[in-house]
Amino acid sequence: MTSPSTTASTSVWRRIPLWQKILAGLALGILAGALMGEDASVFKPIGDVFISAIKMLIVPLVFSTLVVGITAMRDPQKMGRIGVRTIGLYLITTAFAIAIGLLASLIFQPGVGLEMSFESGVEAKEAPSLVEILVGLVPQNPIDALANGNILQIIVFAIGLGISLTLIGDKGEPVVRVFESFAEAMVKLTSFVMALAPFGVFGLIAHVSGSYGLEVLLPLAKVIGVAYLASVLHVLIVYSGLLALLGKLNPVRYLQGILDALVVAYSSASSSGTLPVSLRCAQKNLGVSEGVAGFVLPVGATINMDGTAIYQGVVAVFIAQMLGVELSMMDYGMIIVTGTLASIGTAGVPGAGLVMLSIVMAQIGLPLEAIAVIAGIDRILDMARTSVNVAGDLMVTTLVAKSEGELDEGIYNAPGKS
């Protein structure tokens, strides 16, 4: 029989907003890592279970919500309009992100006075050509694409299936209802998994905090600080500014509504892994319709890399300053243009941050071997850039929903976000 004290404790726990629970897990994880050092890795399996549960959701959730989103639109012109707005906004914010990264590095000069050695052997990686990208979009075997988690190919197949179900009219309704029920079940399963988030975040952060001691962080603390500052400024100025100016929306509500996704993104360092949480935040906290969220967010998780763009700008200037290389205005322009375009081709490539950075550095004549200098802190930088990527996905989703009249502003403006 359950005691009254246990029932009261459970009731109090349920009343605490999820983002507060997750932040508590984050803080306790940092404390455990600082106190226990590498012994804090004992908590890592808790985080691994949480990440595995999140990954379990990605493919079925993306596929079902995309199909439901496309069939809900019932208007090919509307889908095309949303697609153009989505990609346009992602490219614009990526260019802003690189510029902010460059500006922050020029002001704070993290590489000036730093002398570090590095080994050679880092090779440039080429971004896929436009033809390779286009050919690779179409899955030869959709079942294989689903099994391997190839998000770009899943998006293409889901869009094609959704359009076909819409065009065949009443004959497609039974299948559409199946997908609607399946999508609802996946959303409910996501809520179950998110109940584990505070514990999973604790395990992940305890491991990361215990693994990186001060002896690793201190020499490169300045470049970490500049990258984090640029990331925060991008979210507060660019994202909040666009919401206020273009969407006439209160940016504070947006920031409150995305907290769950930001903390999961920061601890997991995976945009795709955070996608189920982002979908939940978009619909439950921001009031975005299921159709817009199901279309825009998976595209963003695949091609939007604002956080990585900031990282490129900061690190490229950092390395140039460390090596005493003077960059011209043409070089800065090349970093912005190359980084923005490279983000489209390399977003789905493992280690995309390094791929994009090597492309940018090759364009401005910096030695690629210098990338090895930041290898030891890349995980810490990756956590920040993933958080920015996810924040950007949710901002663009909100703006697109507002422009299409598919944003429930009653939900968006609700004071409580969970």
C-alpha positions in Angstrom: 0.0 0.0 0.0 1.4 3.4 -1.0 2.1 5.7 2.0 0.7 9.3 2.1 4.3 10.7 2.1 5.2 8.7 -1.1 2.0 10.0 -2.8 2.8 13.6 -1.8 6.3 13.3 -3.1 5.1 11.9 -6.4 2.6 14.7 -6.7 5.2 17.3 -6.0 7.6 15.7 -8.6 4.8 15.8 -11.3 4.1 19.5 -10.6 7.7 20.5 -11.3 8.1 21.6 -15.0 10.2 19.2 -17.1 12.7 21.8 -18.0 13.4 22.5 -14.3 13.9 18.8 -13.7 16.3 18.6 -16.7 18.3 21.6 -15.5 18.6 20.1 -12.0 19.9 16.9 -13.6 22.4 19.0 -15.6 23.6 20.9 -12.5 23.9 17.7 -10.4 25.8 16.0 -13.3 28.4 18.8 -13.4 28.8 18.6 -9.6 29.2 14.9 -9.7 31.8 15.1 -12.5 33.7 17.8 -10.7 33.8 15.8 -7.4 34.4 12.3 -8.8 36.5 13.0 -11.9 36.8 10.1 -14.3 35.0 7.9 -11.7 31.8 9.8 -12.7 31.8 7.6 -15.9 29.9 5.0 -13.7 26.8 7.1 -14.5 27.4 7.1 -18.2 25.2 4.0 -18.8 22.2 5.9 -17.5 22.8 8.5 -20.2 23.4 5.9 -22.9 20.0 4.3 -22.1 18.3 7.6 -22.5 20.1 8.4 -25.8 19.2 4.9 -27.1 15.6 5.5 -26.2 15.7 8.9 -28.0 17.3 7.3 -31.1 14.6 4.6 -31.1 12.0 7.3 -31.7 13.7 9.2 -34.5 12.9 7.2 -37.7 9.3 6.2 -36.9 8.5 9.6 -35.5 10.0 11.5 -38.4 8.4 9.3 -41.0 4.9 9.2 -39.5 4.7 12.9 -38.7 6.0 13.9 -42.2 3.4 11.7 -43.9 0.7 13.1 -41.7 2.0 16.7 -42.2 1.9 16.4 -46.0 -1.5 14.8 -46.1 -2.9 17.5 -43.7 -1.8 20.3 -46.1 -3.8 18.9 -49.1 -2.3 21.6 -51.2 1.0 21.1 -53.2 1.4 24.8 -53.7 1.3 25.4 -49.9 3.9 22.7 -49.4 6.2 24.3 -52.0 5.7 27.7 -50.4 6.6 26.3 -47.0 9.7 24.5 -48.4 11.0 27.7 -50.0 10.5 29.8 -46.9 12.1 27.1 -44.7 15.3 26.8 -46.8 15.5 30.5 -47.3 15.3 31.2 -43.6 17.9 28.5 -42.8 20.4 29.9 -45.3 19.9 33.5 -44.0 20.4 32.6 -40.4 23.5 30.4 -41.3 25.1 33.5 -42.9 24.4 35.6 -39.8 25.8 32.8 -37.6 29.2 32.8 -39.4 29.4 36.6 -39.3 28.7 36.6 -35.6 31.4 34.0 -35.0 33.9 36.1 -37.0 33.0 39.3 -35.2 33.3 37.7 -31.8 36.8 36.3 -32.6 37.9 39.7 -34.0 36.8 41.5 -30.9 38.1 39.0 -28.2 41.1 37.6 -30.2 41.2 34.2 -28.6 44.3 33.0 -30.5 46.5 36.0 -29.9 49.5 35.1 -27.6 48.7 31.4 -27.6 51.5 29.1 -28.7 50.6 25.5 -29.2 52.1 22.7 -31.2 50.2 20.3 -33.4 50.9 17.2 -35.4 50.5 17.0 -39.1 48.3 14.5 -40.9 44.9 16.1 -41.0 43.5 15.8 -44.5 40.9 17.9 -46.1 37.6 16.3 -46.7 35.6 17.3 -49.7 31.9 18.2 -49.5 29.7 16.1 -51.8 29.1 17.7 -55.2 25.6 19.0 -56.1 25.0 16.0 -58.4 26.0 13.6 -55.6 23.6 15.4 -53.2 20.7 15.2 -55.6 21.3 11.6 -56.6 21.7 10.6 -52.9 18.3 12.1 -52.0 16.3 9.4 -53.7 16.4 6.0 -51.8 17.0 2.9 -54.0 15.3 1.0 -51.2 13.1 2.9 -48.8 13.2 0.1 -46.2 17.0 0.3 -46.2 16.8 4.0 -45.7 14.5 3.6 -42.8 16.7 0.8 -41.3 19.9 2.9 -41.6 18.3 6.1 -40.4 19.1 8.1 -43.6 17.0 11.1 -42.7 17.3 12.9 -46.1 16.1 9.8 -48.0 13.3 9.2 -45.4 12.1 12.8 -45.9 12.0 12.4 -49.7 10.1 9.1 -49.4 7.7 10.4 -46.8 7.0 13.5 -48.9 6.4 11.4 -52.0 4.1 9.0 -50.1 2.2 11.8 -48.5 1.6 13.6 -51.8 0.4 10.3 -53.4 -2.0 9.5 -50.6 -3.5 13.0 -51.0 -3.8 12.7 -54.8 -5.7 9.4 -54.7 -8.4 11.0 -52.5 -10.8 8.8 -50.6 -8.9 5.6 -51.4 -6.0 6.9 -49.4 -8.0 7.8 -46.3 -7.7 4.4 -44.5 -3.9 4.6 -44.8 -3.8 8.2 -43.7 -5.8 7.3 -40.6 -3.3 4.5 -39.8 -0.5 7.0 -40.0 -2.3 9.5 -37.9 -2.9 6.9 -35.2 0.7 5.8 -35.5 2.0 9.4 -35.2 -0.2 9.9 -32.1 1.3 6.8 -30.5 4.8 8.0 -31.2 4.1 11.3 -29.6 2.8 9.5 -26.5 5.9 7.3 -26.5 8.0 10.4 -26.7 6.4 11.7 -23.6 7.3 8.5 -21.8 10.9 8.7 -22.9 11.1 12.4 -21.9 10.2 11.4 -18.3 13.7 9.8 -18.2 15.4 13.0 -19.4 16.5 14.4 -16.1 18.3 11.1 -15.2 19.7 10.7 -18.7 21.1 14.2 -18.8 22.6 13.7 -15.3 24.5 10.6 -16.5 25.7 12.2 -19.7 26.9 15.4 -18.1 28.6 13.7 -15.2 30.6 11.7 -17.6 31.6 14.7 -19.8 32.3 16.9 -16.8 34.5 14.2 -15.2 36.4 13.4 -18.4 37.5 17.0 -19.1 39.8 18.3 -16.4 41.1 21.9 -16.0 44.4 20.9 -17.5 42.6 20.3 -20.8 40.3 23.3 -20.7 42.5 26.2 -19.3 44.8 26.7 -22.3 41.8 26.9 -24.7 39.3 28.4 -22.3 39.2 31.7 -24.2 38.2 30.1 -27.5 35.5 28.0 -25.7 34.2 31.2 -24.0 34.1 33.1 -27.3 32.3 30.3 -29.1 29.7 30.1 -26.3 29.2 33.8 -26.1 28.7 34.0 -29.9 26.2 31.1 -29.6 24.2 32.9 -26.9 24.2 36.2 -28.8 23.0 34.5 -32.0 20.0 33.0 -30.2 19.2 36.2 -28.3 19.7 38.7 -31.1 19.1 36.9 -34.5 16.5 34.3 -33.5 14.6 36.5 -31.0 14.9 39.5 -33.3 13.4 37.6 -36.3 10.6 36.4 -34.2 9.8 39.9 -32.9 10.3 41.7 -36.2 8.9 39.2 -38.7 6.5 37.2 -36.6 5.4 39.9 -34.1 5.9 37.3 -31.4 7.2 37.5 -27.8 10.7 36.0 -28.0 10.7 35.3 -24.2 7.9 32.8 -24.8 9.9 31.1 -27.5 12.9 30.8 -25.2 10.7 29.3 -22.4 9.1 26.9 -24.9 12.4 25.4 -26.2 14.2 24.8 -22.9 13.5 21.0 -22.9 15.0 20.6 -26.4 18.0 22.9 -25.6 19.1 20.9 -22.6 18.7 17.5 -24.4 20.6 19.0 -27.4 23.4 20.3 -25.1 23.9 17.0 -23.2 23.6 14.7 -26.3 25.3 16.9 -28.9 23.0 15.4 -31.5 20.5 17.5 -33.6 18.8 14.4 -35.0 18.8 12.8 -31.5 16.9 15.8 -30.2 14.3 15.8 -33.0 11.6 13.9 -31.0 11.9 16.5 -28.2 11.9 19.4 -30.7 8.7 18.1 -32.2 7.1 17.9 -28.8 8.2 21.4 -27.9 7.0 22.9 -31.2 3.5 21.5 -30.8 3.0 21.5 -27.1 4.9 24.6 -26.0 4.9 26.8 -29.1 1.6 25.9 -30.7 2.9 25.0 -34.1 0.6 22.8 -36.1 1.4 19.1 -36.6 1.8 19.5 -40.3 4.3 22.4 -40.2 6.3 20.9 -37.3 6.4 17.5 -39.0 7.8 19.1 -42.2 10.1 21.9 -41.1 11.8 20.3 -38.1 13.2 17.2 -39.9 14.4 19.4 -42.8 16.1 21.7 -40.2 17.7 18.8 -38.4 19.2 17.7 -41.7 20.4 21.0 -43.3 20.4 23.7 -40.6 23.8 24.2 -39.0 23.9 27.6 -37.5 25.8 26.4 -34.5 28.4 24.8 -36.7 28.6 28.0 -38.7 29.4 30.0 -35.6 32.1 27.4 -34.7 33.6 27.8 -38.2 33.9 31.5 -37.8 35.4 31.4 -34.3 37.8 28.6 -35.0 39.0 29.8 -38.4 39.9 33.2 -37.0 41.3 31.6 -33.8 43.7 29.4 -35.8 44.7 32.4 -38.0 45.5 34.5 -34.9 47.4 31.6 -33.3 49.6 31.2 -36.4 50.0 35.0 -36.9 48.2 34.9 -40.3 46.5 38.2 -41.4 43.1 37.6 -43.0 41.9 40.0 -45.7 38.3 41.2 -46.2 38.1 38.8 -49.1 39.1 35.9 -46.7 36.3 36.9 -44.3 33.8 37.1 -47.2 35.0 33.7 -48.4 34.5 32.2 -45.0 30.8 33.4 -44.9 30.0 32.3 -48.5 31.8 28.9 -48.3 30.5 28.1 -44.9 26.9 28.8 -45.8 27.0 26.8 -49.0 29.0 23.9 -47.4 26.4 23.5 -44.7 23.9 22.2 -47.3 26.2 19.5 -48.6 27.8 18.3 -45.4 24.9 18.5 -42.9 24.3 14.7 -43.1 27.9 13.7 -43.1 29.4 12.3 -39.8 31.8 14.8 -38.3 30.2 17.5 -40.4 31.8 20.3 -38.2 35.2 19.1 -39.1 34.3 18.6 -42.8 33.0 22.1 -43.1 35.9 23.6 -41.2 38.4 21.9 -43.5 36.6 23.2 -46.5 36.7 26.8 -45.2 40.3 26.6 -44.1 41.4 25.3 -47.4 39.7 28.2 -49.2 41.5 30.8 -47.1 44.9 29.1 -47.2 45.2 28.0 -43.5 47.1 24.7 -42.8 44.6 21.9 -42.1 46.9 20.3 -39.6 46.0 23.2 -37.2 42.5 21.6 -36.8 44.2 19.1 -34.4 44.7 21.9 -31.9 41.0 22.0 -31.0 40.4 18.2 -31.2 40.6 17.8 -27.4 37.8 20.3 -26.8 35.6 19.5 -29.8 33.0 17.7 -27.7 32.5 20.8 -25.5 32.2 23.0 -28.6 29.9 20.5 -30.2 27.4 20.7 -27.3 27.1 24.5 -27.8 26.7 24.3 -31.6 24.1 21.5 -31.4 22.0 23.7 -29.0 22.1 26.6 -31.5 21.2 24.2 -34.3 18.1 23.0 -32.4 17.1 26.5 -31.3 17.3 27.6 -35.0 15.2 24.7 -36.1 12.5 25.7 -33.7 12.6 29.4 -34.5 12.2 28.8 -38.2 9.4 26.3 -37.6 7.6 28.9 -35.5 8.0 31.7 -38.1 6.8 29.4 -40.9 3.8 28.4 -38.9 3.0 32.0 -38.1 3.3 33.0 -41.8 0.9 30.1 -42.8 -1.6 30.9 -40.1 -0.8 27.5 -38.4 0.5 28.8 -35.1 -1.9 28.6 -32.1 -0.9 31.8 -30.3 -3.0 30.9 -27.3 -0.6 28.0 -26.7 2.5 30.1 -27.7 1.6 32.9 -25.3 0.6 30.6 -22.4 2.7 31.6 -19.3 3.6 28.0 -18.3 5.9 26.0 -20.5 6.7 22.4 -19.7 
